[in-house]
Amino acid sequence: MQSTSPAFKDNARDALADQQLQKALQNVKSGFIGKRAKARDRLPEFDDLRDASRDIKNHTLANIDFYLERYEEKVTESGGQVHWAATAEEARAMILKICRDVDARVVTKGKSMISEEIALNAHLEEAGLDVVETDLGEYIIQLRKEAPSHIIAPAVHLTKDQVEADFRHHHKDLPDERPLSEPTQLVAEARQMLRQRYLEADVGITGANFLVAETGTSIIVTNEGNGDLTQTLPKVHIVIASLEKIVPNLEDATTILRVLARSATGQEFSSYTTFSTGPRRAEDPDGPEQYHVVLLDNGRSEMLGSEFQDMLRCIRCGACMNHCPVYHAVGGHAYGWVYPGPMGAVLTPSLIGVDEAGQLPNASTFCGRCEAVCPMRIPLPKMMRHWREREFERHLSPKAVRAGLGFWAFFARRPELYHRIAGWKMRALAAFGRSKGRFDALPFTGGWTKHRDFPAPQGKTFQQLWAEKQTGGGRR
Amino acid sequence: MAETRPRIGLFVTCLVDLMRPSVGFAAVKLLEQAGCEVAVPRAQTCCGQPAYNSGDRADTKAIAEQVIAAFDGFDYVVAPSGSCASMIKKHYPGLFTDDPPLRAKAEDLAERTFELVSFLTDVLNVEAVESSFSGAVTYHDSCSGLRELGVETQPRKLLNTLTGVEIREMEESNVCCGFGGTFCVKYPDISNKMVTNKAAFVAASGADTLLAGDLGCLMNMAGKLQRQGVAVQVRHVAEVLADMTHEPAIGQPAIGEAADEESIAS
């Protein structure tokens, strides 16, 4: 997927002016925050589970080579095959080859952010395959030829009126009088359209929330059951997952599952938690004939051992963006690539480069709400700051910013000079602003005064007044 | 009694120093009332956050070293800001991972450093203050103080001891106001959206005064409320707790010089 991250500011401005989007974004706040808080409050050991989950992933990342090899052995033992993809390009080629080897025409897909990351749909479609997204949100945005705007709620940028209009436009057999104003009616309509496609599919592709080293199992969580139909009905099941999805054993997976849905949607557990291990065995009533896992690196092994390693603990629950005031303001598309919100602000520069995605870790007030809700206790603001440091070291930050900072730091590092100059400046500014108490415009403060007044200083600086007080002078 | 008085180094913060010294004097008054001896080292300017959050490690470290040296020897270092206190308390030690002696000094300073209001309640065990201030107030929880230092109940607890004060909680009091230091000028449109939301919640609370513990956030919110023509007074919580509200509220004209509201509310 081609990024528009360098145009983040323009994207943000457009998003802020988009009334429909702003209306839809209200649902992020109202739909997720309170539900997560309730789920957390209902589980006294929630914070202990967060610690345990963090520790599991830290242990796994410290020994990731061991666990990945063990995982591959177990997948092979159960009759499946693991394909190691260093890059997005390799992963796309591997998946296309598997599809071609079985002369596939129709491919169904469960929700997978990795598939977005490697831009899989476009690649398969160019090769002539018919690709069908089966997750409701993904299905909607596929109709609209859009990218997801949220990692667990891909169509959260849309109102239900927009979805109704899309269905009426694309579903030719849909009678005008059929009501479609309620979410349940929209779900029923999508289900009906998708049912036939499941049966036609030659290959089913799903992502993975976990890969279990002990058993060679992949786990997905869904709320619609579409993942199960995607992976059991076609003759080939391909799992596409990135390296860091690995956990040592089933107990580890279930520990993290206890914080995943609670953090994401506020559910105790997702409606479906599906474990799949290898292809159909002789005694199984159903299941695929072939089971493939495409394991994607795409920059992640570079993060190991770096100051960004903690990001590899991420389980893609979306809690960080659900609680992010910047995400609430501009939505996911403004971020310009696959992963939005705070997790995207850290991960995107790792995957596509800070030259391309440097805006994202800058567009944060460091309010810390993301870290406060992250089930894996990822220090997101700290890592955004690390990206700013990398930018600064490489002289990627804007020249004016560097110059201003240098000017300020020169004085901040020389207290006596600073106090003298500050004293003059503040008195002058105070004299100008005294009658109104504030300014509606000032030189060099356009970013501030475009939207808000700037208060006038009181007059003398604290240091001046304090010095006067110490020497017996008056307070004013 | 006098020999056991804790010696406090006041970290004034750059914004209080430049913009609103009355907050600094309110902090001094509160600390002295609680039995402290307060000094103000002159070798302080800023905690270094503008450099730190812009990725400029070298200047951050130089400023941090300056602060560490300036506040050597005090029993406690207190700042009328959660953000600056947190910078010293939570972030300074990490700047010196490759320099063990300085790291030790940074950790020592971190242990002694506190945000003003939580220092009063949690360290000095101040149970109540006296102030003639009266009115309906709403309190904004600034991010660093709230999430890095756990400042949430402490200011409300002290405000509740004032007979003339009624707290009217606003919705989303713990959501960022959009200031974020340089963020508000680097991303003015997003910041504007955030502070617009905040201003609406402040107005809806019905309070006549907005309080918080960080001057940056207060200037941002005051600037928005005034641009919108909302008649809410904005003050640092220390001014109210110290009964030092004789100075005009943030962005208000000096006494006797009434502002022309119409021309400001554009």
Contacts between the chains, C-beta under 8 A, distances in Angstrom:
chain1	res1	chain2	res2	distance
A	9	B	187	7.0
A	9	B	189	7.7
A	12	B	187	7.1
A	12	B	189	6.1
A	12	B	190	5.6
A	13	B	189	5.4
A	16	B	189	5.6
A	16	B	190	7.3
A	16	B	193	5.7
A	325	B	175	5.8
A	325	B	176	4.9
A	325	B	178	7.2
A	325	B	194	5.3
A	325	B	197	7.9
A	326	B	187	8.0
A	326	B	190	5.8
A	326	B	194	7.8
A	329	B	190	5.1
A	329	B	193	4.2
A	329	B	194	6.2
A	330	B	190	6.2
A	330	B	193	7.9
A	362	B	186	6.5
A	362	B	187	7.8
A	363	B	183	7.7
A	363	B	186	7.9
A	363	B	187	5.5
A	363	B	190	6.8
A	364	B	180	7.2
A	364	B	183	7.0
A	365	B	143	6.9
A	365	B	176	5.1
A	365	B	178	6.6
A	365	B	179	6.8
A	365	B	180	2.7
A	365	B	181	7.6
A	365	B	183	4.7
A	365	B	191	7.8
A	365	B	194	7.8
A	366	B	53	6.5
A	366	B	143	7.2
A	366	B	144	7.7
A	366	B	180	6.5
A	366	B	181	7.9
A	366	B	183	8.0
A	367	B	143	4.0
A	367	B	147	7.4
A	367	B	175	7.7
A	367	B	176	3.7
A	367	B	180	7.1
A	368	B	143	5.6
A	368	B	144	7.2
A	368	B	147	4.1
A	368	B	148	6.6
A	369	B	143	7.6
A	369	B	147	7.1
A	369	B	175	7.4
A	369	B	176	7.2
A	371	B	147	7.6
A	372	B	147	5.4
A	385	B	52	7.3
A	385	B	53	6.5
A	385	B	55	7.0
A	387	B	55	7.8
A	388	B	53	6.9
A	388	B	54	6.2
A	388	B	55	3.3
A	389	B	55	4.1
A	389	B	57	5.9
A	390	B	55	7.2
A	391	B	55	5.6
A	392	B	54	6.5
A	392	B	55	3.4
A	392	B	56	5.4
A	392	B	57	7.6
A	393	B	55	7.4
A	397	B	54	6.8
A	397	B	55	6.7
A	401	B	54	6.7
A	401	B	182	7.8
A	401	B	186	7.6
A	405	B	50	6.7
A	405	B	51	6.3
A	405	B	54	5.5
A	405	B	56	5.9
A	405	B	59	7.4
A	408	B	50	6.3
A	408	B	51	8.0
A	409	B	51	5.7
A	409	B	56	7.0
A	409	B	59	4.0
A	409	B	62	7.7
A	409	B	63	7.4
A	411	B	45	7.3
A	412	B	14	7.8
A	412	B	45	4.6
A	412	B	46	5.0
A	412	B	48	7.5
A	412	B	51	7.8
A	412	B	59	7.5
A	412	B	63	5.7
A	413	B	45	7.8
A	413	B	59	7.0
A	413	B	62	5.3
A	413	B	63	6.3
A	413	B	66	6.7
A	415	B	42	6.3
A	415	B	43	4.7
A	415	B	44	6.5
A	415	B	45	5.3
A	415	B	66	7.1
A	415	B	70	8.0
A	416	B	42	7.6
A	418	B	45	4.8
A	419	B	42	6.9
A	419	B	45	7.7
A	422	B	17	7.1
A	422	B	18	5.7
A	426	B	18	5.3
A	426	B	19	7.6
A	434	B	253	7.0
A	434	B	254	4.9
A	434	B	257	6.4
A	435	B	253	5.9
A	435	B	254	7.5
A	435	B	257	4.7
A	435	B	259	7.3
A	436	B	253	5.7
A	436	B	259	4.8
A	436	B	260	7.4
A	436	B	264	6.3
A	437	B	248	6.0
A	437	B	251	5.2
A	437	B	252	4.4
A	437	B	253	3.8
A	437	B	254	6.9
A	437	B	257	7.9
A	437	B	259	5.8
A	438	B	222	8.0
A	438	B	223	7.2
A	438	B	226	6.0
A	438	B	251	4.1
A	438	B	252	7.8
A	438	B	259	7.8
A	438	B	264	6.9
A	440	B	227	7.4
A	440	B	264	6.1
A	440	B	266	6.3
A	445	B	185	7.5
A	446	B	188	8.0
A	447	B	184	6.8
A	447	B	185	3.3
A	447	B	186	7.2
A	447	B	188	4.2
A	448	B	184	6.4
A	448	B	185	5.7
A	448	B	188	7.3
A	448	B	223	7.1
A	450	B	188	5.6
A	450	B	192	7.6
A	451	B	188	6.0
A	451	B	189	7.9
A	451	B	191	7.3
A	451	B	192	3.9
A	451	B	195	7.3
A	451	B	223	8.0
A	451	B	224	7.0
A	451	B	227	7.0
A	452	B	192	7.5
A	452	B	195	6.7
A	452	B	220	6.7
A	452	B	223	3.2
A	452	B	224	4.5
A	452	B	226	7.5
A	452	B	227	4.9
A	453	B	222	7.6
A	453	B	223	4.5
A	453	B	226	4.6
A	453	B	227	5.1
A	453	B	251	5.9
A	453	B	264	6.6
A	454	B	219	7.5
A	454	B	223	6.0
A	455	B	19	6.7
A	455	B	219	5.5
A	455	B	222	5.9
A	455	B	223	6.6
A	455	B	250	5.0
A	455	B	251	3.8
A	456	B	251	7.3
A	457	B	18	5.9
A	457	B	19	4.6
A	457	B	20	7.2
A	458	B	19	7.0
A	458	B	20	5.7
A	458	B	21	5.8
A	458	B	22	6.2
A	458	B	247	6.4
A	460	B	21	6.8
A	461	B	17	5.1
A	461	B	18	5.8
A	461	B	21	6.2
A	462	B	12	5.1
A	462	B	16	6.0
A	462	B	17	4.4
A	462	B	21	3.6
A	462	B	24	4.2
A	462	B	25	7.6
A	462	B	40	7.7
A	463	B	12	7.2
A	463	B	17	5.8
A	463	B	40	7.4
A	463	B	42	6.4
A	465	B	21	5.4
A	465	B	25	7.5
A	466	B	24	7.5
A	466	B	40	5.1
A	467	B	42	7.6
A	475	B	25	8.0
